Amino acid sequence: MSENLSASDAARPRWRGLVTTVMLVLISVMIVRDILIRRWAGPPPTPPDTTQQSR
């Protein structure tokens, strides 16, 4: 019985490693894409002037 478990356990780390690698690549691509879009999308919106006092 332990022989059957060892055969299935040997296949699991390969799939887990593949899934982990794919997830890390996808997250990295999303982060880089977000940075590039923010950098070259245009000038950032001007923040409201909070130092000006209303009369």
Secondary structure, DSSP 8 states (H G I E B T S, - for coil): -HHHHHHHHHHHHHHHHHHHHHHHHHHHHHHHHHHHHHHHS-S-------S----
